[in-house]
Amino acid sequence: MLLKNIILMLILFVSGKISAQIPVEIFGGNERATFDMMYFKYTKKRSGDNSRFLFFNRNRAVVDYRMTSSEYLPSFGITGAISYNAPSLKGMAPVAVTQIINSGVLVKAGVQYAYLKKRLTVFSWLVVETMRDPKVDLFCLGRYTPRLTEKMDLFLQAETINAFATSSTKYNSFVQRIRIGLKLNYWQFGAGIDLSQTGRTDITAQSNAGVFLRHEF
């Protein structure tokens, strides 16, 4: 049922029922290069006003410079989420999430918070996998673009993705991504770093520092 809803939202987007600028980021780091397309917009009513359904979509691919025919292979992820946002909940909403990754398909459900303004975005959810021995995910995204000059803004973005294992046979994983740069019209550019930690008692940490170029289509 959830997958059908995701497909329906995609059809509505293509047919113009969802209005969205689509930001695409290319990040070149010292270890890996990434491609990231992420947006969230309310679906539109026939009147042109926002409906109560908020659609979130993210497509992300990672290529490791050490890639061989059998090791350090590219990874990808597609995330789609639908939430129902009643005004009385003040940004809180129930949310259903579907993720397609290298290892398979994950379906999750939980609660979401969204504060979407022109210069400040706060977006977060707490969801749990609908499977045996699930992981609990806490995702947080913050973006701030204060004005510097008449034509240029500061671009600040930070996100964290935390997956907590409920089974002793699975690992916890944590990701932090930081971007600092400038925004000129529909372009954003600057420096950033991606950090990750995986494990339970013994933690494996990785980092990838570099520069990003971002454009809103």
N, C-alpha and C positions, 0 to 999 in steps of 0.2 A: 504493500500500500504506500509506504513512504517513497519507494523508488518511483512509483507511478506519479506521485506528487512532484518529485524532483523533475521528472521528464515534462510534466505539465507546465511547471514554471519555466523551463527552458523554451518550450513552445511559445509561451506567452511573451517571453523576452524577444524571441525572433520576430514575432508578429507585432511587436511594438507596444504590448500591454505593460511592459516594465521599462521605465525610463532610467538609464544609468550611463554615467561616464565610466569607461573601463580603463583603469590604470594598469599599465604593463611595466614591469621593472626587470632590467638586466643588471646583474651584480657580478662583478669579476673580483674574486678573492685570491689570496695567495695559495689556497689549496683546491678550491672548487669554483665553478661558475654556476649561477642559478638563473632561472627564468621564472618570474612570478607574476600572475595576473589575478587580482583580487578586487572584488567590488561587492557592495551591498546596497540595495535600493528597495523601496517599497513598490509593490505592484500598483498599477493605476486603475481607478474606476473609470467607467465610461465618461464621467463628468470631467476627468482629468485630475481629480484630487487623489491623494494617496489613499490606498486601502489600508487595512490593518495587517496585511501579510507582508512581511519583510523577507526578501530573498537574499541569501549570501552565497557567493560562489568563489572558489579559489582553485586555480590550476598552477601547479608548481613542479618544476623539473630541476634536477641537480646533476651536473657532470663533474666527475673528479678527474683532475689532470693526470692521475696515476692509472687511469683506466687501461685494462688489458682485455683480452678476449674472454677472460674468466674471473677477473677480480676488479673491484672498484667500478662495478657497472653502473650506468645511469639509474637514478631513481626518479619516480614521478608520484604525484598525488593529486587527486581531484576531490574537492570537498563541496558539497551542496547542503544548504540548510534552509529550512522554512520555519518561521516563527509567526505566531498570532499575537499582535500587540494591541491590547486594549488600553485606551488612554488612562483608565483608572489605575493601572498597574505602574504608571510612571516610569516606563522604560523596561520593566521586567516583562518576560514573556515565556511561555512554553516553547521549546524548540525541538525539532527533529533533524538529525544530521546523518548524511550518508557520505562515507569516505571510500574512494577507490585508490588503493595503493599497490605497490609491486606484489605484495603478499596476498592480496584479496580485497574483499569488500567488507566494510564495517558499518553497522547501523547503530546509532546512538540517540539518546533522548535525555532531556533535562531542562534547565532553565537558562535564559539568556538576559543580558542587559545591553541596551543600545541607547547611546546618546549621540545623535548625528547632527552636527551643526557645520556651518561653512568653514570655520577655522578650528574647531575642536571636535574630535571624534573619540568616544570611549565605547568599546565594543568587547563584550566578554560572554563566555558561557561556561557552565558547569554541567557536563553530560557524562553518562555512563553507557558503556557498550551493552547492547541487548544480546548477550551471549554468556556462556558459562565462564566462570572466573574472569569477570570483565575488568577492564581498566577504567579508572575515573579520570576524565580529562578536564583540566581547567585552562581555558584559553583567554588571554587578555591582550587587547590591542589599544594603544593610545596614539593619537596623531594630533599635532598642534602646528598651525601655520600662521604665526603672528606676522603682521605687516612690518617690513623694514623700510621700504620706499614705496612710491606710488605704483611701481611696476613689479617690485620684487618682494617676496615673502621668505621668512625663515621656514625650513621644513624639518620638523622633528617627529620621529616615529619610533616607537618601541613596542615590541610584542614578546609575549612569553607563552610557551606551550608546555604544559605539565601533564604527564600521564602517570598516574599512581596505580601500581599493580595491587590487586586484591588477592593474588595467589603468590605463594612463596616460590613458585617455579618461573615467574615472570619478573622482568626488570622494570624499574622505574626509569622514566626518561624525561629530560628537561631541555628546553630550547629557549634561547633568548636571541632576539634580533634587534639591532639598534641602527637607525639611519639618522644622519645629521647632514643637512645641506641647504640648498636654496631652491626656491620655487619661482619660476619665471613663466608666466602664462600657463600653458599646459605641460611644461617641462619641469622636472625636479632632478637634481643631481647633487652628489656629495660623497661622503665617506660613510662606511658602515662596518659592522662586525656581526658575525653569526657565531654563537656559542652553543655547545650542546654537552650534556652529561648523561651517561647511561650506566645503570647498575643498581645494586642494592647496598651491600657493604663495601665492595670494591667498585669505585666509580671510574669510568673511562671518560675523559674530557677531550673535546676537540674545539678548535677555533678556526675561523676563516675571515680574515680582515681584508678589506678592499674598497672599491668605489662602485657607486651605483648610478644608473641613468634610468629615469622613470618618465613615462609619458601617459597622459590621459587622453584616450581616443573618444 
